[in-house]
Amino acid sequence: MTPEVPTSCVFCRILDGELTPGVVAFRDSQTAVFPSRGQQPRNRGHMLVVPIRHVAHIYEVDDDLAGPLMTTLARVSAAVKTVCSADGVSIRQNNGRHGGQDVFHVHFHVIPRFAGDRFTGLDRALGMVDVSIEERIEQSRKLSDELRRLSAFPQLA
């Protein structure tokens, strides 16, 4: 694991409540979920699954974290599919600058997919737009409600 958490890590700052309060849809002792700020217009509802503990790369995820992270990822994928009335989901995870990683805190993208959506990637040049905090809070609320409905996760505080 990374011994020191960089104070500039945007995901750590979100998890600490310093940035974008109200966007965390789910949090347990090891993982959290919140909407991506950048989303493709035809794929709204794009969520990020992250470990609570700062881990920069997938290569550093230990056995104690791997299971809970995958469990959260699977359940969030099902909830995103339902909440967004999607035909499927894409899951993406990038590592290292040349692997496409731009936030160096392990994260999985869960992207709702629709027949004919022509989704091509996560690049702003491909049409990704910034989603307002109000819309992300609403996306978070809907996902949180669905996770509770699925009874897979404990009630949120």
C-alpha positions in Angstrom: 0.0 0.0 0.0 1.0 3.6 -0.5 2.4 4.6 2.9 1.3 8.3 2.7 -1.9 9.6 1.3 -1.2 12.5 -1.0 -3.2 15.5 0.1 -4.0 16.2 -3.5 -5.8 12.9 -4.1 -9.3 14.1 -5.2 -10.9 10.8 -4.3 -9.5 10.8 -0.8 -10.8 14.4 -0.5 -14.3 13.3 -1.6 -14.2 10.4 0.9 -13.2 12.8 3.7 -16.1 15.0 2.8 -13.9 17.9 1.8 -15.2 17.9 -1.8 -18.6 17.5 -3.3 -20.5 16.7 -0.1 -23.6 14.5 -0.7 -22.3 12.5 -3.6 -21.2 9.3 -1.9 -23.9 6.8 -2.7 -22.5 3.9 -0.6 -19.7 3.5 1.9 -18.7 0.5 4.1 -15.5 -0.1 6.0 -13.4 -0.7 2.8 -15.2 0.6 -0.2 -17.2 3.6 -1.5 -19.2 4.6 -4.5 -19.9 8.0 -6.1 -20.9 9.3 -9.5 -18.2 10.3 -11.9 -18.0 14.0 -12.5 -17.3 13.4 -16.2 -20.0 11.4 -18.0 -20.9 10.7 -21.6 -24.2 12.4 -22.4 -25.8 9.1 -23.5 -24.4 7.2 -20.5 -25.6 9.2 -17.5 -25.3 7.4 -14.2 -21.6 6.5 -14.5 -20.4 5.5 -11.1 -16.9 5.0 -9.6 -16.2 2.2 -7.1 -13.1 3.0 -5.0 -11.3 1.6 -1.9 -11.6 3.9 1.2 -7.9 3.4 1.9 -5.6 5.2 -0.6 -4.2 2.7 -3.0 -2.6 4.2 -6.1 -2.6 1.2 -8.5 -4.4 -2.2 -8.9 -1.0 -3.9 -8.4 -1.1 -2.7 -4.8 -4.5 -4.1 -3.9 -4.0 -6.8 -1.2 -6.1 -9.9 -0.6 -8.0 -8.2 2.3 -9.3 -5.5 0.0 -9.7 -7.4 -3.3 -12.8 -9.4 -2.2 -14.8 -6.5 -0.7 -13.9 -4.3 -3.7 -15.1 -7.0 -6.2 -18.3 -7.5 -4.1 -19.1 -3.8 -4.2 -18.3 -3.6 -7.9 -20.7 -6.5 -8.7 -23.6 -5.2 -6.6 -23.1 -1.6 -7.9 -23.1 -2.9 -11.5 -26.5 -4.6 -10.9 -27.9 -1.4 -9.3 -26.6 0.9 -12.1 -28.2 -1.4 -14.7 -31.6 -1.2 -12.8 -31.5 2.5 -11.9 -30.5 3.6 -15.4 -32.8 1.1 -17.2 -29.7 0.1 -19.0 -29.3 -2.8 -21.4 -25.9 -3.6 -19.8 -22.9 -2.0 -18.1 -19.2 -1.6 -19.0 -16.6 -1.8 -16.3 -13.3 -0.1 -16.8 -10.1 0.1 -14.7 -6.9 1.9 -15.9 -3.4 1.8 -14.4 -0.5 4.1 -14.9 -0.4 7.2 -17.0 0.2 5.2 -20.2 -2.7 2.9 -19.2 -5.1 5.8 -19.1 -5.2 6.4 -15.4 -5.7 10.1 -14.5 -6.5 9.8 -10.8 -3.9 7.8 -9.0 -6.3 6.1 -6.5 -7.6 2.7 -7.7 -11.1 3.1 -9.1 -13.5 1.1 -11.3 -15.8 2.9 -13.7 -19.3 1.4 -13.9 -20.9 2.8 -17.0 -24.6 2.2 -18.0 -24.8 1.0 -21.6 -27.7 1.2 -24.0 -28.4 -0.4 -27.4 -27.0 1.9 -30.0 -25.3 4.3 -27.6 -22.0 4.2 -29.6 -20.0 4.5 -26.4 -16.3 4.6 -27.3 -14.5 5.6 -24.2 -13.9 7.9 -21.3 -12.0 10.7 -23.1 -13.3 14.2 -23.0 -12.5 14.4 -26.7 -15.1 11.7 -27.3 -17.9 13.8 -25.8 -17.6 13.5 -22.0 -19.1 16.4 -20.2 -19.0 17.7 -16.6 -22.1 16.7 -14.7 -23.4 19.3 -12.1 -23.1 18.5 -8.4 -27.0 18.6 -8.2 -27.3 15.9 -10.9 -24.5 13.8 -9.2 -26.3 14.0 -5.8 -29.5 12.9 -7.5 -27.7 10.0 -9.2 -26.2 9.1 -5.9 -29.5 9.1 -4.1 -31.1 6.8 -6.7 -28.2 4.4 -6.6 -28.3 4.4 -2.8 -32.0 3.7 -2.8 -31.6 0.8 -5.2 -28.7 -0.7 -3.2 -31.0 -0.6 -0.1 -33.8 -2.1 -2.1 -31.6 -5.0 -3.1 -30.9 -5.6 0.6 -27.3 -6.4 -0.4 -25.8 -3.5 1.6 -26.6 -2.1 5.1 -28.7 1.1 5.4 -26.7 4.2 4.9 -26.3 6.6 7.8 
